[in-house]
């Protein structure tokens, strides 16, 4: 596998993840999707990332695929996440809320740690990219699990970026992207999500970024001189 690039993307079955898989900038790449449903442009490793019992399977998968790896670089882009349930924290469905907390907050940290552990012995270029959001900094009523999850991602990246792991770890907010998640947001009741009209207006006025534009912006970070631990917003670059 000399010269090869091995890329994992979580949630690559649709939206930004599928665009990332399509536009991987290295022509010799092998791309693997970590998701429940698959069906996108990458190989599929079926896993429910909101289930803690499944995280060990992902770690073993990393280890198995990297056994004997002699390629040029390994990359993991953690894109999977959910904005639902939307609504006041004390009123939304308890099971859906717990699932959102696990997927948005815990899974990025657990899977990020697994990737760092599995790649620790490799002498090659290593990149770990976490997708974040402006909601990590700006609170929106109705988005407690989503915003808190992205804030956790940001601080995990800042912290791990200080550690001697040989991997460049960054978080990137792609802006407001025209995906199925945005469709869910626009359908929300104004009482559950008081800021919903702002997102409806962005669609009406052409203010949404396409998944491909987001993917190209994310991949462009690989060639930028960003220090490990950076948290960036594509709209500010």
Secondary structure as GFF3:
##gff-version 3
##sequence-region A 1 237
A	DSSP	beta_strand	5	10	.	.	.	ID=ss1
A	DSSP	alpha_helix	15	22	.	.	.	ID=ss2
A	DSSP	beta_strand	29	35	.	.	.	ID=ss3
A	DSSP	beta_strand	43	46	.	.	.	ID=ss4
A	DSSP	alpha_helix	52	66	.	.	.	ID=ss5
A	DSSP	beta_strand	73	78	.	.	.	ID=ss6
A	DSSP	alpha_helix	94	101	.	.	.	ID=ss7
A	DSSP	pi_helix	102	106	.	.	.	ID=ss8
A	DSSP	alpha_helix	107	119	.	.	.	ID=ss9
A	DSSP	beta_strand	125	132	.	.	.	ID=ss10
A	DSSP	three_ten_helix	134	136	.	.	.	ID=ss11
A	DSSP	alpha_helix	144	160	.	.	.	ID=ss12
A	DSSP	beta_strand	168	173	.	.	.	ID=ss13
A	DSSP	alpha_helix	180	187	.	.	.	ID=ss14
A	DSSP	alpha_helix	196	204	.	.	.	ID=ss15
A	DSSP	alpha_helix	211	220	.	.	.	ID=ss16
A	DSSP	three_ten_helix	221	223	.	.	.	ID=ss17
A	DSSP	beta_strand	231	233	.	.	.	ID=ss18
A	DSSP	three_ten_helix	234	236	.	.	.	ID=ss19
###
